[in-house]
Amino acid sequence: MLGKALKQLPREKIQVATKFGFVKLESKGRPLIEVKGSPQHVRACCEASLERLDVDYIDLYFQHRVDTSVPIEDTMGELKKLVEEGKIKYIGLSEPSIDTIKRAHKVHPITALQMEYSLWTREIEDEIIPLCRELGIGIVAYSPLGRGFFGGKGVEETMPNGSQLANYPRFNGENLEKNKLLYTRVSNLAIKHGSTVPQLALAWLLHQGHDIVPIPGTTKVKNMISNVGSLGLKLSEEDVKEICDAVPVDEVSGRREMRLLSEYTWKLANTPLK
C-alpha cells in the first residue's frame, strides 16, 4: 500500500524510514520475540523492504532493537555497506546502550536513535540525550503520549478487551490507579493552557530541544489533527518545569515495558566485543 502511494508523490520530497530486527516466534502457544542483527539478516531485510516498498533506497533505516549476541560492529559494518551501495541513506538504532552507541558511531555515523520518551518515561535524560548531543545524533521519541495514557487510555477511555496495553505494568491494577493521579495533574495544567492533555504532553516534549522529534501514533484523523495543534503551544521555562513537576518520575507506578520486550531495553543492550 505504501509503495503504491509513494508512486504518486515526488520521491525526493518524501523521507522513508523503516526498521529491521524483530522476528516473531511462538513456543507452546505463547508469542516470543527474537532480535536478529547478523550481517546476513540486515541485508536480507533491507532488500525485502526495498522490494515491498518498490523504491530504490530507504532514507532512514533503523535496527529495531539491539541483537546482544552479535557485536554491534558486525551489524553496523553491513549497514555501512548498504549506505555505500546507495540502498540506504542514513542509519538509526533503537534502544541501544551507551557503549553500543559509542561503538556503532565509530563504524559509521548514527543519524537518529529511536527511544521511548514522554512525560512519564524520562530515563534517557541523564545519559542518552547528552551523548546524542555530543555526537550530533537526533532522537525520535516513540510512545510520546505514554502509549496513549496521556491521550486518556485507561483513564477517560476504558481499555477494550484484548488490548495490548493490558500487558504493560503501568496500565494494570494498583499501578493504573496511582498513575491516574498524574493524569489529573496534567489535565488541570492543560485547562490552564487552553489545550487538551495530549497537546500539552506533546508540546512539553517539543520544548525539550529541536533535535527531539516525537512520533505519536493514531488510527483516528481527529487525533492526528489534534496532535498537530501541539505545535502552536508556546511554553515558558517555568511552564515546562511546572509540567515536569506534575509528573515526578519517582511517582510513576510500574515498569515501562511489557515482559516480552523487557530484555531489549537500552540499559541491557550491550553487545559482545569484536
C-alpha positions in Angstrom: 0.0 0.0 0.0 2.8 2.5 0.9 4.7 1.5 -2.2 1.7 2.4 -4.4 1.2 5.7 -2.5 4.9 6.6 -3.0 4.5 6.3 -6.7 2.0 9.2 -6.7 4.5 11.5 -4.9 7.8 13.1 -5.8 10.2 10.7 -4.2 12.9 13.3 -3.4 10.4 15.1 -1.1 9.5 12.0 0.9 11.5 10.6 3.8 11.0 6.9 4.1 12.0 5.3 7.4 11.6 1.6 8.2 13.1 -1.0 10.6 14.5 -4.4 10.8 15.5 -6.8 13.6 12.4 -8.2 15.3 11.5 -11.8 14.5 8.2 -13.1 15.9 8.2 -16.7 17.1 5.9 -18.9 19.1 6.7 -21.5 21.8 4.0 -23.8 23.3 1.3 -21.4 22.0 3.0 -18.4 23.6 4.4 -15.5 21.5 8.1 -14.9 21.6 10.3 -12.2 20.2 13.8 -12.6 18.9 16.1 -9.9 17.6 18.5 -10.6 14.8 21.4 -8.3 13.8 23.6 -10.6 11.8 25.0 -9.1 8.6 23.1 -11.6 6.5 19.8 -10.7 8.2 20.5 -7.0 7.9 20.9 -7.3 4.1 18.0 -9.7 3.6 15.6 -7.4 5.5 16.8 -4.3 3.7 16.4 -5.8 0.2 13.0 -7.2 1.2 11.8 -3.8 2.3 13.1 -2.2 -0.9 11.1 -4.8 -2.9 7.9 -4.4 -0.9 8.1 -0.6 -1.0 9.2 -0.6 -4.6 11.8 2.1 -4.0 15.5 2.3 -4.9 16.6 3.4 -1.5 15.4 3.9 2.1 16.2 7.3 3.7 16.5 6.2 7.3 17.0 2.5 8.2 16.7 1.6 11.9 17.8 -1.5 13.8 14.5 -2.0 15.7 16.3 -3.4 18.8 19.9 -4.4 19.5 20.9 -8.0 19.0 23.0 -8.6 22.1 24.5 -11.8 20.6 26.2 -10.0 17.7 29.0 -7.4 18.0 27.5 -4.1 17.0 30.5 -3.6 14.7 29.2 -6.5 12.6 25.7 -5.1 12.3 27.0 -1.6 11.6 29.5 -2.9 9.1 26.7 -4.3 6.9 24.6 -1.2 7.3 27.6 0.9 6.2 27.9 -1.3 3.1 24.3 -0.7 2.3 24.9 3.1 2.6 27.9 2.8 0.2 25.7 0.8 -2.2 23.1 3.6 -2.2 20.4 1.3 -0.7 20.0 3.3 2.4 21.0 6.9 3.2 21.1 7.1 7.0 21.4 4.7 9.8 19.3 4.6 13.0 19.3 2.4 16.2 16.6 1.8 18.7 17.1 1.3 22.4 20.9 0.9 22.3 23.1 1.2 25.4 25.7 3.9 25.9 28.5 1.6 25.0 26.7 0.3 21.9 26.1 3.9 20.7 29.7 4.9 21.0 31.0 1.7 19.3 28.4 1.9 16.5 29.1 5.6 15.8 32.8 4.7 15.2 31.9 2.4 12.4 29.5 4.8 10.7 27.8 8.0 11.9 24.4 7.3 13.5 21.8 9.8 12.4 19.0 9.0 14.8 18.0 7.0 17.9 14.5 5.8 18.4 13.9 5.9 22.2 10.9 5.9 24.4 10.5 9.4 25.8 7.5 11.0 27.3 6.3 12.8 30.5 6.3 9.5 32.4 9.4 7.9 30.8 12.4 10.3 31.1 15.2 7.9 31.9 17.2 8.9 28.8 17.7 12.4 30.0 20.7 11.8 32.2 22.9 9.8 29.8 21.4 9.2 26.3 20.4 12.7 25.4 23.7 14.3 26.4 25.7 11.7 24.5 23.5 12.1 21.4 24.1 15.9 21.5 27.8 15.4 21.8 27.8 13.1 18.8 25.2 15.0 16.7 22.6 12.3 16.8 18.9 13.1 16.7 16.3 11.4 18.9 13.0 10.0 17.6 10.7 9.8 20.6 8.4 6.8 20.4 5.3 6.5 22.7 5.4 10.3 23.3 1.9 10.0 24.9 2.9 7.2 27.2 1.3 4.5 25.0 -1.8 6.6 24.9 -2.0 7.2 28.6 -1.8 11.0 28.1 -4.4 10.6 25.4 -6.8 9.2 28.1 -6.3 5.4 27.6 -7.2 3.6 30.8 -8.3 6.9 32.3 -11.0 8.6 30.2 -11.4 5.6 27.9 -11.7 2.0 29.1 -9.3 -0.4 27.5 -11.0 -2.7 25.1 -10.9 -6.5 25.7 -7.7 -8.0 24.3 -5.9 -4.7 24.3 -2.1 -5.0 24.3 -2.0 -2.2 26.9 -3.0 -4.9 29.5 0.5 -6.3 29.1 2.1 -3.1 30.3 2.5 -2.9 34.1 1.6 0.8 34.2 -1.9 0.1 32.9 -2.7 -2.6 35.5 -4.5 -2.6 38.8 -3.0 -0.5 41.6 -0.4 0.9 39.2 -3.0 2.4 37.0 -5.0 3.8 39.9 -1.8 5.6 41.2 -1.0 6.8 37.7 -4.4 8.3 37.2 -3.5 10.9 39.8 -0.6 12.0 37.5 -3.1 12.3 34.6 -5.3 14.5 36.7 -2.5 16.9 37.4 -1.6 17.2 33.7 -5.3 17.6 32.8 -5.5 20.6 35.2 -2.5 22.2 33.6 -4.0 21.6 30.1 -7.1 23.5 31.1 -4.8 26.3 32.3 -3.1 26.4 28.8 -6.3 26.1 26.9 -5.2 22.8 25.4 -6.0 19.1 25.5 -3.9 16.7 27.6 -2.2 15.1 24.6 -1.4 18.5 23.1 0.2 19.6 26.3 2.2 16.4 26.7 3.5 16.7 23.1 4.2 20.4 23.5 6.3 19.6 26.6 8.3 17.1 24.5 8.7 19.5 21.6 10.2 22.0 24.1 13.0 19.6 25.1 15.0 20.5 22.0 14.9 20.8 18.2 16.8 17.5 18.0 14.0 15.6 19.6 11.1 14.5 17.3 8.0 12.8 18.7 6.2 10.2 16.7 2.7 9.9 18.1 0.7 7.1 16.6 -3.0 7.2 15.9 -5.7 5.4 13.9 -8.1 8.4 14.0 -7.9 11.5 11.8 -9.3 13.7 14.6 -6.5 12.7 16.9 -3.9 13.4 14.3 -5.3 16.9 13.7 -5.4 17.5 17.5 -1.8 16.3 17.8 -0.7 18.8 15.2 -2.2 21.5 17.4 0.6 20.9 19.9 2.9 22.8 17.6 1.1 26.0 18.4 1.5 25.8 22.2 4.3 28.0 23.4 5.7 27.2 26.8 8.0 29.2 29.0 10.8 27.6 31.1 8.5 28.0 34.1 5.7 26.2 32.2 8.0 23.3 31.2 9.2 22.9 34.8 5.6 23.0 36.1 4.6 20.2 33.7 7.7 18.2 34.7 6.9 18.6 38.4 3.3 17.4 37.8 4.7 14.0 36.8 7.6 13.2 39.1 9.4 10.2 37.7 9.6 8.6 41.1 5.8 8.7 41.4 5.2 6.8 38.2 4.0 3.3 39.2 5.0 0.2 37.2 7.7 -0.7 34.7 7.5 1.0 31.3 7.9 -2.1 29.1 5.9 -5.3 28.8 7.6 -8.5 30.0 8.0 -9.8 26.4 10.3 -6.8 25.5 11.8 -6.0 28.9 15.2 -7.7 28.0 15.6 -5.4 25.0 15.6 -2.1 26.7 18.6 0.2 26.4 20.2 -0.4 29.7 20.6 -4.1 28.8 21.6 -3.5 25.2 25.4 -4.2 25.3 26.9 -6.4 22.6 29.9 -8.7 22.6 33.3 -7.1 22.0 34.6 -7.5 18.4 
